[in-house]
Amino acid sequence: SPSLRRTVGGSPVASLRLPSVLLAAAAVAFRLAQRQGGAVAFSGMATAPRGRSLRVVSYNICGLGAGFGPPDNEKVTTTYGRLRADMQRLKPHVLCLQEARRLPLTDPEGQARADSLDALASDLGMTLTFAHATPGFEKFGNAILVSSDLQLLGSQSVHLNGGSVVKTPAGKDKRIVRGCVGVRLAFQSEHSSEDQDYVQFAVLATHWDHIAESERVAQATHVLDSAKDLIGGLPHLLVGDLNAMKRSDYTPDEWAALEERNRQRSWAPLEDSSALAALEAAGYLDVMQMTVEGLGSAMD
């Protein structure tokens, strides 16, 4: 990821919109609990009891090592095995994947699997939601896997506005279309079996333009405009590979190196992210500021 300071597990750190909860854990895990002196959580829905934690993990997996190109079968098998082992260790309640590619593979045990994402969901005991990011590339996009500890209430996706235009090998112009997928989820309070004590929330997973901030702004605006339709207005996490950077997160030398990278790749000049500023203006909170920079208090 180009975002050196805003990265956990290979993807830029998520942004958050859960106005009455406290975040916990470094790898985008979060603790659902009332803030000290805060209002009732979840707009009148049952508040998660103190001590209940949910872990949300986000990875850009680069097509399981294959990207868009012809897959190297051995590399795909190795990447799949490493990803599966990592997730078996982390045991996420929600796993969000960008550049997720549906392709046949041979797993590390030598078994032929028809679909890489179906195989991963099966091996992890999770439920898969997939949405292709670019029309014409229906097997490449964003995926959200949900553990059996949560109820999957529904899902929705959208192709985002914007996207840089690049030349294909055939010399044609092609817009890199991005997407966003959302899932609506519920879990039960630990100390009650009553139906009304289910807590509902949502997770949005997205992948934004890597070339130009103007395109990321268009995509951030589309996410903000679409969030209510995607997840029904529930409190939610927005996670993914945002490709967005704040100058304040970098030393002058780091920022200069990123500017040089953009020049060498003929990308748009590097900018302090207006896309992230748009999220913050809409009320989102940066997970990094509540976890990585404040682990002592966030982990209490």
Disulfide bonds with the S-S distance in Angstrom:
none
